[in-house]
């Protein structure tokens, strides 16, 4: 059936052809599939039926996903289906009559994200064109001009925002240029936003911002700002991008008087102040933005960034703890159906420079690297983790643990304070507690109360309130608790069984306290024996390997027995999660304290030195992120130690291509750019089919202004993109890299460099298309 395939277009063939083929599955009789789309909707879907016209020969149905097609009218969508009639594979000889397969009919489906309807165009060849809309209930409506305008903007936004998302992948997904001529901004009525933060404004800023062409965006936002004053924040950002900061300041000054509670406008001012080094002023604006929109993650995120810039790391950690986290909603995708056959042609000349797309040993990696949880973070969790890694990159892991133990109530702190208060309450029968309104009152506790977590003692519910230890003299045999006992995030082992299960710490099970940090191992298979002094002893037989080193438990060259405590990496102790029993519990058992960055500090005359009345409860998600960060730092520390060891031994350090790629991503997450670059470069030495290391290096070389290396990596990235049917020029990573180089060197130098490389005509034509886009739309640097 090769003759029934398109020559350069991916396809998914159906098992059988029905009335409308794939749309029988796409829109069921009971529930419309479009109702499951939450955001912009999935890419467009094009379904065609091919026939030979002979009796006894059954028709074939196939479909593919596509973005970038002009969806402004039924004529443009019908024209795309008609263009497929000339794309059928022609394998006939010169004396034959040509291909016998023809496109009989087709249906193009495009989701309208504004009216939440599905626009469909049925095309019969030869025949007519029928356009209609299907709502969420499956009812058919007429496709009006207003619906076509909304559909065009929806398709345009999807093609722009989905263009370079590495986490969004579909089989047989074809990407075309969404805009090939100057037309965006000519009809501003369809681009009026009711709020500033939405897909429409994000698409506009991405499209114009990636190429530095802020003038059209400024013209558009200036017209809209007369009716929507809040859009002035986007207008100010556009002028800042045009290097007209004075005009931007004037716009923000006048607009803030009209909309003083606009957090987007406050953020625009905040970013401008941060770029000028006025971090103390920026913090004030960021705090005001939090007051204006306390339920938005971006306001707390901006305030955290400002605290980090200012060097107030305790305030940064407290603010990060207050961030509201939202459930991640990914991109809308089509339902995954099992096709009868998949046709993914790979016959382009540019694909010849790529390695074979087969799985090799370089696609395998050590389980310790594959199990890292950080790459799976999405949405607000990923952005919060980025703030946490920025913190650790500036102050270090040890200092971060100290800061964490200073501002948050640790699990063992809470247990010790609870036990100490229990003893004192039994002895004195009274204590004090801080209430939510900040007042401190006596709390009478009956002598038969066994614990502070009693259901009847609401005042001493330490899971939701700060807690002050009652004034009582220390007696012989009482627990000796001092602030120094919790330095560096150390934990106190008082409940042996609970601690062993919850935290995995070692304990002797006695009543005595220990402040030692347990030895952290990468895997349980590398356990060691310890002598009476706590020193590690090798339980395995003594011996040497061929390099003269002690034997190690390794998997694919990765040392799984390395003791990270020897390398200065300490495992974080668990923060108190707050339940009535004093242990770890559900989030609903813990009160969210977003309204104040710090609990009121109450000073009690004659109180003991140890108290955490000025501490906060750490959110469960942030406590989990600390463990995610520890896993990243643990693997990274071992990796760098192994590299240093192999260098001193003058032995080659080898890993698979996938392992180098994972380590490069890990270095980027932890802000070790040079080490990450080295890992990506080592990944290129392996015959692994992967676009990521080339794309990462291309962005790095573009930032450095290295025109020669940037172009060399861009050629490979273009080959990978065209092999995956990404035939669009902009917005893409290559276009952003070229335009960034163009601002420094000019497009003429890039063009001459390309010609000097002696590239084949097919590859040179593709690379030159990015410069032609810059010339057409007058991107900065096109004229020199």
Number of C-alpha atoms within 10 A of each C-alpha: 6 11 15 21 24 19 20 16 19 24 26 22 23 20 15 14 17 14 8 17 21 24 15 11 13 16 16 11 11 8 12 18 19 23 16 13 17 14 14 21 23 23 27 23 21 22 23 27 23 22 17 17 13 10 6 7 9 13 19 23 27 27 22 20 22 24 27 23 21 22 26 18 18 21 14 13 25 22 13 14 23 18 12 16 17 13 15 22 17 17 12 12 9 7 6 8 8 12 15 15 21 20 25 20 22 25 25 24 21 26 26 24 22 14 13 22 25 26 25 21 22 21 23 18 14 10 9 10 16 15 21 16 23 20 17 18 14 19 10 14 14 11 20 12 11 10 20 18 19 21 26 19 22 22 27 25 25 23 26 23 18 20 22 15 11 8 10 12 10 14 15 20 19 22 23 19 19 22 18 15 9 9 8 17 15 10 10 13 12 14 18 18 18 11 11 20 12 10 17 22 20 15 19 21 18 16 21 19 19 18 21 19 19 23 16 15 22 21 14 21 26 19 15 20 18 11 11 16 18 25 26 28 25 23 27 27 26 27 20 18 17 15 12 13 16 12 13 24 18 11 16 22 13 12 20 19 9 12 15 14 16 21 26 21 26 25 21 21 23 24 19 18 17 18 10 10 13 16 22 14 14 28 22 14 24 26 19 20 26 21 15 17 16 19 15 16 19 20 25 26 23 23 27 30 24 27 22 20 19 18 15 12 21 18 20 25 24 23 21 24 25 24 24 17 14 11 9 11 10 12 18 16 15 18 10 8 11 11 15 12 12 16 18 19 17 17 11 13 13 21 19 12 11 17 12 12 10 9 10 13 12 17 16 15 21 18 12 15 18 13 11 16 14 19 14 9 15 16 13 18 20 15 15 24 21 16 19 21 21 17 23 18 15 14 14 13 22 17 16 23 21 17 20 24 23 20 20 24 25 27 24 23 26 22 19 21 21 20 16 18 23 23 18 21 26 17 11 15 16 17 22 19 23 24 18 13 7 14 10 15 12 12 17 14 22 13 13 8 16 13 20 25 20 14 12 12 15 14 22 27 23 25 24 21 23 25 25 26 23 22 18 16 11 11 9 7 7 11 16 13 18 12 12 10 17 18 15 21 26 25 28 26 27 21 15 17 14 14 20 14 9 12 13 12 18 16 18 11 13 11 11 13 18 16 14 12 18 16 17 20 18 18 13 10 10 15 16 15 11 12 8 6 6 10 9 13 10 10 10 9 8 8 9 11 9 7 9 9 10 11 15 15 13 13 13 14 15 22 19 21 21 24 19 20 15 10 12 12 18 22 24 24 23 24 27 27 24 28 19 20 16 20 17 19 16 10 14 9 14 21 13 16 17 15 11 11 17 17 20 17 14 17 12 13 7 10 14 16 10 14 21 23 20 18 22 25 26 26 23 19 13 20 19 13 21 22 17 18 23 17 20 21 22 23 22 18 17 21 16 12 15 17 16 13 13 14 12 9 12 9 11 9 12 14 20 22 27 23 25 24 23 21 24 27 22 24 22 16 20 21 17 15 16 13 16 25 21 15 23 27 18 19 26 17 10 17 18 21 19 19 17 17 24 23 22 20 20 27 20 18 20 24 14 12 18 14 21 15 14 24 23 14 21 24 22 19 23 25 24 22 19 19 20 19 21 21 16 22 23 25 24 19 20 25 21 19 24 26 26 23 24 25 16 14 17 18 26 15 16 20 14 10 14 19 14 9 12 9 13 11 12 11 17 17 12 18 23 14 15 21 22 17 17 21 15 12 14 13 20 19 20 19 12 11
